[in-house]
Amino acid sequence: MAAQTAAPQQPTATTATPAPLPEAPFSATVRVRSPRGFIWLVTARSLSVNVTGLEAVEERLLAAGFEPAEERSAAQVAQGEASAPMCPTHNKPMKRGRRGWFCSVQVAPDDGTGKPVYCKCTA
Ligand SMILES: [Zn+2]
């Protein structure tokens, strides 16, 4: 009689298998302007309302030089820029980020680790 070498049957864990987001219950689309001026619609999908994930998307977009592409009238745009605090170093309007206003001027191409260095001014 030959010895049985087949591995014992593993119970199939069908309940724990994550679905590949077929119908994401939560999705959010943001319109952004690329550094070259293209308008993109970026959609984030998640199984639940994921604000932290959205903030991470914002951070990555801003880090890549993308800007919010809001469809506002010129007057509203001017008003928004007028209300933005100015960077005392660069005398430029700051941008609104996750932690408040920040200056988006790049002051050095490399901080020693390959990442660009941005103005540290915040408001
Ligand atoms: Zn600055």
Residues whose N, C-alpha, C, O or C-beta is under 5 A from the ligand:
A	BS01	ZN	C87 T89 H90 C103 V105 C119 C121
